[in-house]
Amino acid sequence: MNITFAAIPYTSESFLVATACAKALATANYFPQTGVARGFIAQDIYLSLEGANLRYKINGSAPATTCGHLWVAGDGLQFGDAAIAQNLQLLNEGGVATAYVHVTYFGG
């Protein structure tokens, strides 16, 4: 894993993903309107995954258990655009294990 960011980390979030419905990132994190990062737009977003595989789409539509990009537990994803964060949708591929997603937002 080679992570290089030109910005500073300003917030993070962690959440569980189930098969019942698609999960999205919190708007308040990639485009905060309050606090020290007010007015930042995420320049880079790093996500890590534990527990179970996920499916994801970055076009705003919801993935299905057999449709979308496969994200394997233990791997990380990096996006350099807040528009991708806004359209990212995640879904637990199998529903057997709980998937934990950890996200760090960078801006400045």
Buried (B, 14 or more C-beta within 10 A) or exposed (E): EEEEBEBEBBBEBEBEBEBEEBBBBBEEBBBBEEEEBEEBBBBBBBBBBEBBBBBBBBEEEBBEEEEBEEBEBEEEBBBBBBEBBBBBBBBBBEEEEEBBBBBBBBBE
